[in-house]
Amino acid sequence: MKIISFGFVVLLVLWLGEMHGTVAVKKKTSLPESLTRTLRNPDGVDYLLNLTEPIQDIRGRPTSNFDAGLIIRRRLERGLGPTTPEALTEENVGAMESAHGRFFYVYVDSGNLGSKLNAYKYATRYGIRFTAKLYVGPLETLAVPEELTSFVIKPANLSSSRGVRIFNERRDVTGGRQFTTNEEIVEYYRRSLGGDVPKNIQFMVEEFIYGDPRPTQLNFYSFNGYTPWVLIREWPTGTSSVMSYYDPATWTKFKYGQSKTVLRKPGNLRSTLRRVNQMTAKLGTYLRVDFLIDGKDHMLRMVETSTYPFCASHYKSITAEMDVLAREAWLNSWPFNDPNFEDLYRRALEYREIEPCRTGYGKRRAKEWNEIR
């Protein structure tokens, strides 16, 4: 009878954890104080990690715990990780997980060595709902059926909104330009790209997710099976947005936020949170997973992922409370929970290349796109 009671309690605890969208967090490795100091609380002193040449120029400004973790992991990724892009398939995903070990996450990134197609294929393993793909292929053969009047065109493996254009009833949501046919749109898109994107990459036409004027974005910041916050980006206009952060488990706002209203919770938030946590628990590290809220049914649709969001420049928006959560989440995620982290950290310092970043890229390019005729 005691055994049955104990088993019942265990099942109950597991069920409650699933209902709250979490999975068990691995016990963190005890780290030397000198290493834990690389991730300081907001009132700490050593924000710059003592890096002689940071992966991007952060000298002269504070760095959050969250960004510090991103920078250290990116240095490891660049110095020790894979260097060749690979496409994920249902047949090779297991082999790639085994071959790349802890660095497999780079192939689930929507940019870098991965692609949006990789991210979608991996997410389907966890039952995550995503936007439909209406075309995937080279730019030269890109075409949109004339019966389709609202859609999105984007490159398959670039980040920072490079090459992304949204058309609603053949109107460019960002620039406001109206077109008569889809053939005109495709020709305009090809000319607009110029030399801004690499050659030999694939492009996609995605279904249009409705919003006024653009759908609200919801980004899960998920660490090895735990998501302490989501970023909400609402669009009052086609080119300007306001941000706020929510606790996804309680749907309460953190103190930081430009939006003055409380967003209605998406209908599939709980199930999506559970699936995102399951996916990042498998990866064992941090991944941002991005969704749009469909204006028709207020449900989440996945669009992409990111391993290095905002080029590790969250210091202006993350609150002290969130940064403490980030520190604890990182210490329970790779590489900080690795038994050999001390050696990994030393090796991370050996990589000193400057990381190319395109923060604010979308706004800068919008004006250029709108000037093309």
C-alpha positions in Angstrom: 0.0 0.0 0.0 2.9 2.4 0.8 4.4 1.7 -2.6 1.1 2.5 -4.4 0.8 5.7 -2.5 4.3 6.8 -3.3 3.8 6.0 -7.0 0.6 8.0 -7.0 2.4 11.0 -5.5 5.1 10.8 -8.1 2.6 10.6 -11.0 0.7 13.5 -9.5 3.9 15.7 -9.3 4.7 14.8 -12.9 1.2 15.6 -14.1 1.2 19.0 -12.3 4.6 19.8 -13.9 3.2 19.1 -17.3 0.1 21.1 -16.8 2.2 24.1 -15.9 4.2 23.8 -19.1 7.5 22.8 -17.4 9.7 19.8 -17.4 12.2 18.8 -14.7 15.2 21.0 -14.6 18.5 19.2 -14.3 20.4 19.8 -11.1 23.1 22.4 -11.7 26.7 21.7 -11.4 28.5 23.4 -8.6 30.8 26.0 -10.1 33.9 27.8 -8.7 33.1 31.3 -7.5 35.5 32.7 -10.1 33.3 31.2 -12.8 29.9 32.0 -11.3 31.1 35.6 -11.2 31.0 35.7 -15.0 27.3 35.8 -14.5 26.6 38.5 -12.1 23.4 39.7 -10.4 22.3 43.1 -11.6 24.1 44.8 -8.7 27.3 43.1 -9.5 30.5 44.8 -10.7 32.1 42.6 -13.2 29.7 42.9 -16.1 32.3 42.7 -18.9 33.4 39.2 -18.1 37.1 40.2 -18.3 37.1 39.4 -22.0 39.9 41.3 -23.7 38.1 41.2 -27.0 34.4 40.6 -26.7 32.6 38.8 -29.5 30.9 42.1 -30.2 31.8 45.6 -29.0 30.2 45.8 -25.5 32.9 47.8 -23.9 31.6 50.9 -22.2 28.1 49.6 -21.6 26.6 47.2 -19.1 25.9 43.6 -20.0 23.1 41.6 -18.5 23.5 38.0 -17.2 21.4 36.8 -20.1 23.6 38.5 -22.7 26.8 37.3 -20.9 25.6 33.8 -21.2 24.8 34.2 -24.9 28.3 35.7 -25.6 30.1 32.9 -23.8 28.2 30.2 -25.6 28.6 31.9 -29.0 32.4 32.1 -28.4 32.4 28.3 -27.7 30.1 27.7 -30.7 32.4 29.7 -33.0 35.7 28.2 -31.7 34.7 24.6 -31.1 31.4 24.0 -32.9 30.5 22.8 -36.4 31.3 25.0 -39.4 29.3 23.5 -42.3 25.6 24.1 -42.9 23.4 21.0 -42.9 19.8 20.3 -43.7 17.7 18.4 -41.2 15.5 15.6 -42.4 13.4 13.1 -40.6 15.9 10.4 -41.6 19.1 12.2 -40.4 18.1 14.1 -37.3 19.1 11.3 -34.9 22.5 10.9 -36.6 23.1 14.7 -36.5 22.2 14.8 -32.8 24.8 12.1 -32.1 27.4 13.6 -34.4 27.2 17.1 -33.1 26.4 16.5 -29.4 25.9 19.6 -27.4 26.4 21.8 -30.5 23.4 20.3 -32.3 21.3 23.3 -31.3 23.1 25.4 -34.0 21.3 23.5 -36.7 17.9 24.3 -35.1 18.7 28.0 -35.4 16.7 29.7 -38.2 19.9 31.4 -39.4 23.6 30.8 -39.1 24.4 27.1 -40.0 20.7 26.2 -39.6 17.6 27.4 -41.4 14.0 28.2 -40.9 13.2 24.9 -42.6 15.4 23.0 -40.1 13.6 24.8 -37.2 10.2 23.8 -38.6 11.2 20.2 -39.2 12.6 19.9 -35.7 9.6 21.6 -34.1 7.2 19.1 -35.8 8.7 16.4 -33.7 7.2 18.1 -30.7 3.8 18.8 -32.2 4.4 22.5 -32.5 2.0 24.3 -34.8 3.7 26.5 -37.5 2.9 28.6 -40.5 2.2 26.8 -43.8 4.9 26.9 -46.5 3.5 27.6 -50.0 6.8 27.7 -51.9 10.4 26.6 -51.1 13.1 27.0 -53.7 15.5 29.3 -55.4 14.8 33.0 -56.1 14.9 32.4 -59.9 11.8 30.2 -59.9 9.9 32.0 -57.1 6.2 32.4 -58.0 3.0 33.1 -56.1 -0.3 31.8 -57.4 -2.5 34.8 -58.5 -5.5 33.6 -56.4 -3.3 34.2 -53.3 -3.5 37.9 -52.3 -2.0 37.8 -48.8 1.4 36.1 -48.1 4.9 36.5 -46.8 8.2 36.1 -48.8 11.4 35.5 -46.9 14.8 33.8 -47.2 15.0 30.4 -45.6 18.1 30.9 -43.5 18.8 34.6 -42.8 18.0 36.5 -39.6 17.3 40.1 -38.4 14.4 40.4 -40.9 16.8 40.3 -43.9 14.7 39.9 -47.0 11.3 39.5 -45.2 8.3 41.2 -46.9 4.7 40.9 -45.8 1.9 41.5 -48.3 -1.8 41.9 -47.2 -4.2 42.1 -50.1 -1.1 42.8 -52.3 -0.2 45.7 -50.2 3.3 45.9 -48.7 2.6 46.1 -45.0 5.9 47.8 -44.2 6.1 50.3 -47.0 2.4 50.7 -47.9 2.9 50.2 -51.6 0.0 48.6 -53.4 0.4 46.1 -56.2 -2.0 44.8 -58.9 -0.6 41.3 -59.5 1.6 38.8 -57.7 4.0 38.9 -60.7 4.6 42.6 -60.0 5.3 41.7 -56.3 7.8 39.0 -57.2 9.7 41.2 -59.6 9.8 44.0 -57.1 11.0 41.6 -54.4 13.9 40.3 -56.7 15.0 43.8 -57.5 14.8 45.0 -53.9 17.2 42.3 -52.6 20.1 43.6 -54.7 23.3 42.3 -53.3 22.1 42.2 -49.7 21.6 38.4 -49.4 24.1 35.6 -50.1 23.8 33.7 -53.4 22.5 30.1 -53.6 20.1 30.3 -50.7 16.4 29.2 -50.7 13.4 31.4 -50.4 9.9 30.7 -49.0 6.4 31.9 -49.5 4.5 31.5 -46.3 0.8 31.8 -45.4 -0.2 35.3 -44.1 -1.1 35.4 -40.4 -3.7 38.1 -39.9 -3.1 41.1 -37.6 -3.9 44.8 -37.7 -1.7 46.1 -39.2 0.7 43.2 -38.3 0.2 40.1 -36.1 1.5 40.3 -32.6 4.7 38.3 -32.0 5.3 36.1 -29.0 8.8 34.8 -28.4 9.6 32.1 -25.9 13.0 32.5 -24.1 13.5 28.9 -23.2 16.4 27.3 -21.2 16.8 23.6 -21.2 13.1 22.9 -20.5 12.3 26.1 -18.6 10.9 29.3 -20.0 11.1 32.2 -17.4 9.6 34.8 -19.8 8.1 35.5 -23.2 8.6 38.7 -25.2 5.5 40.2 -26.7 5.9 42.6 -29.6 2.8 44.5 -30.7 2.6 46.6 -33.8 0.6 49.9 -33.6 1.9 50.6 -37.2 3.5 48.6 -39.9 7.0 49.7 -39.0 6.9 50.5 -35.2 6.4 48.1 -32.3 6.0 48.1 -28.5 7.5 45.4 -26.3 6.6 43.8 -23.0 7.6 40.7 -21.1 5.2 38.2 -19.5 5.6 35.2 -17.2 4.1 32.5 -19.4 3.0 30.3 -16.5 0.9 33.0 -14.7 0.5 35.5 -17.7 1.5 38.4 -15.6 3.7 41.2 -16.8 7.3 42.0 -15.7 7.9 45.6 -14.7 9.5 46.5 -18.0 7.1 47.1 -20.9 6.2 49.8 -23.4 2.7 48.4 -23.9 0.1 49.8 -21.4 -2.5 47.1 -22.1 -2.6 43.4 -21.0 -2.7 41.1 -24.0 -5.3 38.4 -24.0 -3.7 35.0 -23.5 -3.4 32.9 -26.7 -5.7 29.9 -26.7 -2.9 27.3 -27.2 -0.4 29.0 -24.9 -0.2 26.2 -22.3 0.2 23.4 -24.8 2.7 25.4 -26.8 4.8 26.3 -23.7 4.9 22.6 -22.8 6.1 21.6 -26.2 8.7 24.4 -26.4 10.1 23.3 -23.0 10.2 19.7 -24.2 12.2 20.7 -27.3 14.7 22.9 -25.4 15.1 20.1 -22.7 16.2 17.8 -25.5 18.6 20.4 -26.8 19.9 21.0 -23.3 20.5 24.7 -23.7 18.9 28.1 -24.5 16.8 28.7 -27.6 14.3 31.5 -28.5 11.3 30.1 -30.3 9.2 32.7 -32.1 5.5 32.7 -32.8 2.8 34.9 -34.3 -0.7 35.3 -32.8 -3.2 34.7 -35.6 -5.7 37.5 -35.6 -8.4 35.2 -36.7 -8.4 32.6 -33.9 -5.9 34.1 -31.4 -3.8 30.9 -31.6 0.0 30.7 -31.8 1.9 29.8 -35.0 5.6 29.2 -35.0 7.7 31.2 -37.5 11.4 30.8 -36.5 14.0 30.3 -33.8 17.1 32.2 -32.6 20.2 31.2 -30.7 21.7 34.8 -30.4 18.7 37.2 -30.3 19.3 41.0 -30.5 23.0 40.3 -30.9 23.1 39.8 -27.1 22.0 43.4 -26.5 19.1 43.0 -24.0 20.7 45.3 -21.4 18.2 48.0 -22.1 15.1 46.0 -21.6 15.7 43.1 -19.2 14.7 44.0 -15.6 16.7 43.1 -12.5 14.1 40.4 -11.6 14.4 38.9 -15.1 18.2 38.9 -15.0 18.3 36.9 -11.8 16.0 34.4 -13.4 18.3 34.4 -16.5 21.3 33.7 -14.3 19.7 30.7 -12.6 18.4 29.4 -16.0 21.8 29.6 -17.6 23.5 27.8 -14.7 21.1 24.9 -15.4 21.8 24.9 -19.1 24.7 24.1 -21.3 27.5 25.1 -21.3 27.3 26.3 -17.7 26.0 23.0 -16.3 28.8 21.0 -18.0 31.1 19.2 -15.5 34.0 20.5 -17.6 32.8 24.1 -17.8 36.0 25.6 -16.3 38.0 24.2 -19.3 35.2 25.2 -21.7 35.3 28.7 -20.4 39.0 29.0 -20.9 38.7 27.8 -24.4 35.9 30.2 -25.1 38.2 33.1 -24.3 40.5 31.9 -27.1 38.0 32.9 -29.7 38.4 36.7 -30.4 36.7 37.4 -33.7 34.2 40.3 -33.9 30.7 39.0 -34.4 28.8 40.7 -37.3 25.5 42.0 -36.0 22.5 43.6 -37.6 20.6 45.1 -34.7 18.1 47.6 -36.0 18.6 46.2 -39.5 14.9 46.0 -40.3 14.2 49.6 -39.8 17.2 50.7 -41.7 16.3 48.6 -44.7 12.6 49.6 -44.8 13.4 53.0 -46.2 15.7 51.6 -48.8 13.1 49.1 -49.9 10.4 51.7 -50.2 12.5 53.8 -52.5 12.7 51.1 -55.1 10.4 51.5 -58.1 
